[in-house]
Amino acid sequence: MKKKKQKSRLDDVIKAMRRGNREGQQEVLGPGFHSTNRIHRSKKTYTRKQKHKSDSDY
């Protein structure tokens, strides 16, 4: 019985830490999903979007 209580306390602590981390992240970055590791795109990667094109691409 004691092991079950200990495990549930540990789970509660982990859940509380994760919840606090999420809330802190949302305060800094705003609501929604934000990836922590972004892929570095090469400058040579083709994209048709105007906002990604530089003046030298024309």
C-alpha positions as a Markdown table, in Angstrom:
| # | Residue | x | y | z |
|---|---|---|---|---|
| 1 | Met | 0.0 | 0.0 | 0.0 |
| 2 | Lys | 2.8 | 2.5 | 0.8 |
| 3 | Lys | 4.4 | 2.0 | -2.5 |
| 4 | Lys | 1.2 | 2.9 | -4.3 |
| 5 | Lys | 0.9 | 6.1 | -2.3 |
| 6 | Gln | 4.5 | 7.0 | -3.0 |
| 7 | Lys | 4.1 | 6.4 | -6.7 |
| 8 | Ser | 0.9 | 8.5 | -6.9 |
| 9 | Arg | 2.7 | 11.3 | -5.1 |
| 10 | Leu | 5.6 | 11.1 | -7.5 |
| 11 | Asp | 3.1 | 11.2 | -10.4 |
| 12 | Asp | 1.4 | 14.2 | -9.0 |
| 13 | Val | 4.7 | 16.1 | -8.6 |
| 14 | Ile | 5.7 | 15.3 | -12.2 |
| 15 | Lys | 2.3 | 16.4 | -13.5 |
| 16 | Ala | 2.4 | 19.6 | -11.5 |
| 17 | Met | 5.9 | 20.4 | -12.8 |
| 18 | Arg | 4.8 | 19.8 | -16.4 |
| 19 | Arg | 1.7 | 22.0 | -15.9 |
| 20 | Gly | 3.9 | 24.8 | -14.5 |
| 21 | Asn | 6.3 | 24.5 | -17.3 |
| 22 | Arg | 3.5 | 24.7 | -19.9 |
| 23 | Glu | 2.0 | 27.7 | -18.2 |
| 24 | Gly | 5.4 | 29.5 | -18.0 |
| 25 | Gln | 6.0 | 28.8 | -21.7 |
| 26 | Gln | 2.6 | 30.2 | -22.7 |
| 27 | Glu | 3.3 | 33.4 | -20.7 |
| 28 | Val | 6.5 | 33.9 | -22.6 |
| 29 | Leu | 5.7 | 32.7 | -26.1 |
| 30 | Gly | 1.9 | 33.1 | -26.2 |
| 31 | Pro | -0.9 | 30.5 | -26.5 |
| 32 | Gly | -0.6 | 27.5 | -28.9 |
| 33 | Phe | 2.1 | 25.1 | -29.9 |
| 34 | His | 5.7 | 26.2 | -30.1 |
| 35 | Ser | 8.4 | 23.7 | -31.2 |
| 36 | Thr | 11.5 | 23.7 | -29.2 |
| 37 | Asn | 13.8 | 22.4 | -31.9 |
| 38 | Arg | 13.4 | 24.0 | -35.4 |
| 39 | Ile | 15.0 | 22.6 | -38.5 |
| 40 | His | 17.6 | 24.9 | -40.0 |
| 41 | Arg | 16.6 | 25.6 | -43.6 |
| 42 | Ser | 19.2 | 26.4 | -46.2 |
| 43 | Lys | 19.1 | 29.8 | -47.8 |
| 44 | Lys | 19.0 | 27.9 | -51.1 |
| 45 | Thr | 15.8 | 26.1 | -50.3 |
| 46 | Tyr | 13.2 | 27.0 | -52.8 |
| 47 | Thr | 10.0 | 28.7 | -51.6 |
| 48 | Arg | 7.4 | 30.6 | -53.6 |
| 49 | Lys | 6.3 | 32.8 | -50.7 |
| 50 | Gln | 7.2 | 36.5 | -51.2 |
| 51 | Lys | 8.0 | 37.0 | -47.5 |
| 52 | His | 10.8 | 34.4 | -47.7 |
| 53 | Lys | 12.4 | 35.8 | -50.8 |
| 54 | Ser | 15.2 | 38.3 | -50.6 |
| 55 | Asp | 16.0 | 41.0 | -53.1 |
| 56 | Ser | 18.9 | 39.0 | -54.6 |
| 57 | Asp | 16.6 | 36.2 | -55.6 |
| 58 | Tyr | 15.0 | 38.1 | -58.4 |
